[in-house]
Amino acid sequence: MQRSDVRSARRRMAGQIRKTPVFHTSVASPSGPVPVTLKLEHLQHAGTFKVRGSLNALLESGQGIDQVVIASGGNAGIAAALAAARLGKSCTVVVPETAPHTKVAAMWSHGAEVLWYGTSYAEARRHATELAADRGALLLHAYDLPAVVAGIGVIGLELEEQVRGRPPVLAAVGGGGLVAGIAAALGRRQQVIGIEPEGAAILGAALEADHPVDVAGSRVTVDSLGPTRIGDIALEVARRNRVRSLLVSEDAIGAAREYLWREFRILVELTGAAALAAIHSGAYVPAPDERPIVVLCGANTDVAVF
């Protein structure tokens, strides 16, 4: 996965996605206010950065495919459903039995067929693979597919245009598609830091072992029904571009989410607040005169939570 792949994705998706805005502000931390730049990616179509990846993958697949299958507990399924609907393709999302109704309803709203299978993402993924083969459909991956990662990486190209200098970029790690895409776009010119919940450090564990390993998960990953191991593409990109993992507590993520709503009336899901939690909790302390970029990546949550 190279910067050239990301640039090709941006040309392919021209006019199809939002160039989400940035917001220069300051946020509270244990040592006082910290200047930050918030990348408001939660304002992307379907409320998630993942629509960039799904759309690029479908556009790259050409006109010969009219059926799409994906396994997802949430945002990847919503993104695939929206992308497929825009391009006139049918979409089937295989979800674990514990998938949140809010996210399933969003998939339905974009015309997707939703099938429940198993209790984990891994089980749903295996069934989706079999289903795609039986139907002759395109099998999308939520995060470990080159076209998906390249599409997500357009966020990095946008940040180069929107933010002066080369400040560090903090982004949440789910399966690794977000940090991998941004790092592929920026290379070693700019530090990318993957923010992970304690107890679910799938990037950190893989970097330490030098290969993907299974990690049990946490309340945050359960909430988003995320994977329990990093994608191969994400690990390769992270090693090549020196992406590092930084851990935050689940309580810190919840507090950052509440802070975003209280102070800015920004409503994101738990994983969407993970990157901010690193600064808000003091786990990440910026260097003097540094204004880090914080990616707010997902907004598909139940508004009744507050």
C-alpha positions as CSV (number, residue, x, y, z in Angstrom):
1,M,0.0,0.0,0.0
2,Q,1.6,3.2,-1.2
3,R,0.8,6.9,-1.4
4,S,0.2,6.5,-5.2
5,D,-2.6,4.0,-4.4
6,V,-4.2,6.7,-2.2
7,R,-3.9,9.4,-4.9
8,S,-5.5,7.1,-7.4
9,A,-8.4,6.5,-5.0
10,R,-8.9,10.2,-4.6
11,R,-9.1,10.7,-8.4
12,R,-11.5,7.7,-8.6
13,M,-13.8,9.1,-6.0
14,A,-13.8,12.7,-7.1
15,G,-17.3,14.2,-6.4
16,Q,-18.4,11.1,-4.5
17,I,-17.3,11.8,-0.9
18,R,-17.2,14.8,1.4
19,K,-13.9,16.5,2.1
20,T,-14.7,16.7,5.8
21,P,-13.8,20.0,7.6
22,V,-11.2,20.6,10.3
23,F,-11.9,22.6,13.5
24,H,-9.0,24.4,15.2
25,T,-9.7,24.6,18.9
26,S,-8.4,23.7,22.3
27,V,-9.5,20.9,24.6
28,A,-9.1,20.2,28.3
29,S,-6.3,18.0,29.6
30,P,-4.9,17.3,33.1
31,S,-2.2,19.8,32.5
32,G,-4.5,22.5,31.1
33,P,-5.9,23.5,27.6
34,V,-4.3,21.8,24.7
35,P,-4.5,23.3,21.1
36,V,-5.8,20.6,18.7
37,T,-7.2,20.3,15.2
38,L,-10.2,18.1,15.0
39,K,-10.8,16.3,11.7
40,L,-14.6,16.0,11.6
41,E,-14.8,12.8,9.8
42,H,-17.9,11.8,11.6
43,L,-19.6,14.2,9.2
44,Q,-18.8,11.9,6.3
45,H,-21.6,10.3,4.4
46,A,-23.2,7.5,6.5
47,G,-21.4,9.0,9.6
48,T,-18.2,7.0,9.1
49,F,-14.9,7.2,7.3
50,K,-15.5,3.6,6.1
51,V,-17.7,4.9,3.2
52,R,-14.5,6.1,1.6
53,G,-13.1,2.6,1.5
54,S,-16.2,0.8,0.4
55,L,-16.8,3.3,-2.4
56,N,-13.3,3.1,-3.7
57,A,-13.4,-0.7,-3.7
58,L,-16.7,-0.8,-5.6
59,L,-15.6,1.8,-8.1
60,E,-12.3,-0.1,-8.7
61,S,-14.2,-3.4,-9.2
62,G,-15.8,-2.0,-12.4
63,Q,-19.2,-2.6,-13.9
64,G,-19.1,-6.4,-14.0
65,I,-20.1,-6.9,-10.3
66,D,-23.7,-6.2,-9.2
67,Q,-23.8,-7.9,-5.8
68,V,-21.7,-7.1,-2.8
69,V,-21.3,-9.1,0.5
70,I,-19.6,-7.9,3.6
71,A,-19.4,-9.0,7.3
72,S,-19.8,-6.2,9.8
73,G,-21.1,-5.4,13.2
74,G,-21.7,-1.8,12.3
75,N,-20.1,1.0,10.3
76,A,-18.5,-1.1,7.5
77,G,-21.9,-2.6,6.8
78,I,-23.5,0.8,6.8
79,A,-20.8,2.2,4.5
80,A,-21.0,-0.7,2.1
81,A,-24.8,-0.4,1.9
82,L,-24.6,3.3,1.1
83,A,-21.8,2.8,-1.5
84,A,-23.7,-0.1,-3.2
85,A,-26.9,1.9,-3.3
86,R,-25.2,4.8,-4.9
87,L,-23.7,2.6,-7.6
88,G,-26.8,0.6,-8.3
89,K,-25.6,-2.6,-6.7
90,S,-27.3,-4.9,-4.2
91,C,-25.6,-5.4,-0.8
92,T,-25.9,-8.1,1.8
93,V,-24.4,-7.5,5.3
94,V,-23.7,-10.5,7.6
95,V,-23.8,-9.2,11.1
96,P,-23.3,-11.0,14.5
97,E,-26.4,-11.7,16.5
98,T,-25.4,-8.9,18.9
99,A,-25.2,-6.2,16.3
100,P,-26.8,-2.9,17.6
101,H,-30.2,-2.2,16.2
102,T,-29.3,1.4,15.5
103,K,-26.6,0.2,13.1
104,V,-28.7,-2.5,11.5
105,A,-31.5,0.0,10.9
106,A,-29.0,2.3,9.1
107,M,-28.0,-0.6,6.9
108,W,-31.7,-1.2,6.1
109,S,-32.2,2.4,5.4
110,H,-29.7,2.2,2.5
111,G,-31.5,-0.9,1.1
112,A,-29.2,-3.6,2.4
113,E,-30.2,-7.2,3.1
114,V,-29.1,-8.0,6.6
115,L,-28.4,-11.6,7.7
116,W,-27.6,-12.5,11.3
117,Y,-24.9,-15.2,11.9
118,G,-22.8,-16.1,14.9
119,T,-21.9,-14.1,17.9
120,S,-18.6,-12.5,16.7
121,Y,-17.2,-10.7,13.7
122,A,-15.0,-13.7,12.9
123,E,-18.0,-16.0,12.6
124,A,-19.9,-13.5,10.5
125,R,-16.8,-13.0,8.3
126,R,-16.6,-16.8,7.6
127,H,-20.2,-17.0,6.6
128,A,-20.0,-13.9,4.4
129,T,-17.0,-15.5,2.6
130,E,-19.1,-18.6,1.9
131,L,-22.1,-16.6,0.8
132,A,-20.1,-14.4,-1.6
133,A,-18.7,-17.5,-3.2
134,D,-22.1,-19.1,-3.6
135,R,-23.6,-16.0,-5.1
136,G,-20.7,-15.0,-7.3
137,A,-20.7,-11.6,-5.4
138,L,-17.9,-9.3,-4.6
139,L,-16.6,-9.9,-1.1
140,L,-15.7,-6.6,0.7
141,H,-13.6,-6.6,3.7
142,A,-14.2,-4.1,6.5
143,Y,-10.5,-3.1,6.7
144,D,-8.1,-5.5,5.2
145,L,-8.5,-4.9,1.5
146,P,-6.1,-2.7,-0.5
147,A,-8.8,-0.7,-2.2
148,V,-10.5,-0.1,1.1
149,V,-7.4,1.1,2.8
150,A,-6.5,3.3,-0.2
151,G,-9.9,4.9,-0.1
152,I,-9.7,5.6,3.6
153,G,-6.2,7.1,3.1
154,V,-7.7,10.1,1.2
155,I,-8.2,11.5,4.7
156,G,-4.4,11.9,4.9
157,L,-4.3,13.8,1.6
158,E,-7.0,16.1,2.8
159,L,-5.1,16.8,6.0
160,E,-2.1,17.9,4.1
161,E,-4.2,20.5,2.3
162,Q,-6.1,21.6,5.4
163,V,-3.4,21.8,8.1
164,R,-0.1,23.6,7.9
165,G,3.1,21.9,9.0
166,R,3.3,18.2,9.8
167,P,1.8,17.7,13.3
168,P,1.1,14.2,14.6
169,V,-2.1,12.6,13.6
170,L,-4.0,10.6,16.3
171,A,-6.6,8.1,15.1
172,A,-8.5,5.2,16.6
173,V,-7.6,1.6,15.8
174,G,-10.4,-0.8,15.0
175,G,-9.1,-3.3,12.4
176,G,-6.4,-0.8,11.4
177,G,-7.8,0.5,8.2
178,L,-8.0,4.1,9.4
179,V,-4.4,4.4,10.7
180,A,-3.1,2.3,7.7
181,G,-4.8,4.5,5.2
182,I,-3.6,7.8,6.7
183,A,-0.1,6.4,7.2
184,A,0.1,5.2,3.6
185,A,-0.9,8.7,2.4
186,L,1.5,10.6,4.7
187,G,4.4,8.1,4.8
188,R,7.2,9.0,7.3
189,R,6.8,12.7,6.7
190,Q,4.3,12.9,9.5
191,Q,3.8,10.8,12.7
192,V,0.6,8.7,12.9
193,I,-0.4,7.3,16.3
194,G,-2.9,4.6,16.7
195,I,-5.0,5.0,19.8
196,E,-6.3,1.8,21.3
197,P,-8.3,0.8,24.4
198,E,-6.5,-1.0,27.1
199,G,-7.2,-4.7,26.9
200,A,-7.8,-4.5,23.1
201,A,-4.4,-3.3,21.8
202,I,-4.4,-5.3,18.6
203,L,-2.0,-3.0,16.8
204,G,0.4,-2.8,19.8
205,A,0.3,-6.6,20.3
206,A,1.0,-7.2,16.6
207,L,3.9,-4.8,16.5
208,E,5.4,-6.4,19.5
209,A,5.0,-9.9,18.1
210,D,5.7,-8.9,14.5
211,H,2.6,-10.6,13.3
212,P,-1.2,-10.3,13.9
213,V,-2.3,-11.9,17.2
214,D,-5.8,-12.3,18.7
215,V,-6.7,-10.0,21.5
216,A,-9.7,-10.7,23.6
217,G,-11.3,-7.3,23.3
218,S,-12.9,-4.7,25.6
219,R,-16.1,-2.9,26.2
220,V,-15.3,-0.4,23.5
221,T,-14.6,-3.1,20.9
222,V,-17.7,-5.0,21.9
223,D,-19.7,-1.8,21.6
224,S,-18.5,-1.4,18.0
225,L,-18.2,-5.2,17.4
226,G,-14.7,-4.7,16.1
227,P,-12.2,-7.3,15.1
228,T,-9.9,-8.9,17.7
229,R,-6.8,-8.9,15.5
230,I,-5.1,-6.3,13.2
231,G,-5.3,-6.6,9.5
232,D,-2.3,-7.7,7.5
233,I,-2.2,-4.5,5.5
234,A,-2.4,-2.3,8.5
235,L,0.5,-4.1,10.2
236,E,2.7,-3.9,7.1
237,V,2.0,-0.2,6.7
238,A,2.4,0.5,10.4
239,R,5.8,-1.2,10.4
240,R,7.0,0.6,7.3
241,N,5.9,4.0,8.4
242,R,6.7,3.7,12.1
243,V,3.1,4.0,13.3
244,R,3.0,3.5,17.1
245,S,0.3,2.4,19.4
246,L,-0.8,4.4,22.4
247,L,-3.2,2.9,25.0
248,V,-6.1,4.7,26.8
249,S,-8.5,3.4,29.4
250,E,-12.1,2.6,28.6
251,D,-13.2,5.2,31.2
252,A,-11.0,7.8,29.4
253,I,-12.8,7.1,26.1
254,G,-16.2,7.4,27.7
255,A,-15.1,10.7,29.4
256,A,-13.8,12.1,26.1
257,R,-17.0,11.2,24.4
258,E,-19.1,13.0,27.1
259,Y,-16.7,16.0,26.9
260,L,-17.2,16.3,23.1
261,W,-21.0,16.4,23.6
262,R,-20.9,18.8,26.6
263,E,-18.4,21.3,25.2
264,F,-19.0,21.1,21.5
265,R,-22.3,19.3,21.0
266,I,-20.4,16.8,18.9
267,L,-22.0,13.3,19.2
268,V,-19.8,10.4,18.3
269,E,-19.7,6.7,19.1
270,L,-17.2,5.4,21.6
271,T,-14.5,4.5,19.1
272,G,-15.0,7.9,17.5
273,A,-13.8,9.5,20.7
274,A,-10.8,7.3,21.3
275,A,-8.3,9.6,19.7
276,L,-9.4,12.6,21.7
277,A,-9.2,10.5,24.9
278,A,-5.5,10.3,24.6
279,I,-5.2,14.0,25.0
280,H,-8.1,14.6,27.3
281,S,-6.8,12.0,29.7
282,G,-3.1,13.0,29.5
283,A,-2.0,9.8,27.9
284,Y,-0.6,11.9,25.1
285,V,1.2,15.1,26.0
286,P,2.0,17.3,22.9
287,A,5.4,18.9,22.5
288,P,5.6,22.6,23.1
289,D,4.0,24.6,20.2
290,E,2.5,21.3,18.8
291,R,-1.1,21.2,17.7
292,P,-1.9,17.5,17.1
293,I,-4.6,16.4,14.7
294,V,-7.4,14.3,16.2
295,V,-9.6,12.3,13.9
296,L,-13.2,11.9,15.1
297,C,-14.2,9.0,13.0
298,G,-17.7,7.7,13.6
299,A,-21.1,9.1,14.6
300,N,-23.4,6.0,14.4
301,T,-24.6,5.8,17.9
302,D,-27.9,5.9,19.8
303,V,-28.7,9.5,20.6
304,A,-30.5,8.3,23.8
305,V,-27.1,7.5,25.3
306,F,-27.0,11.1,26.6
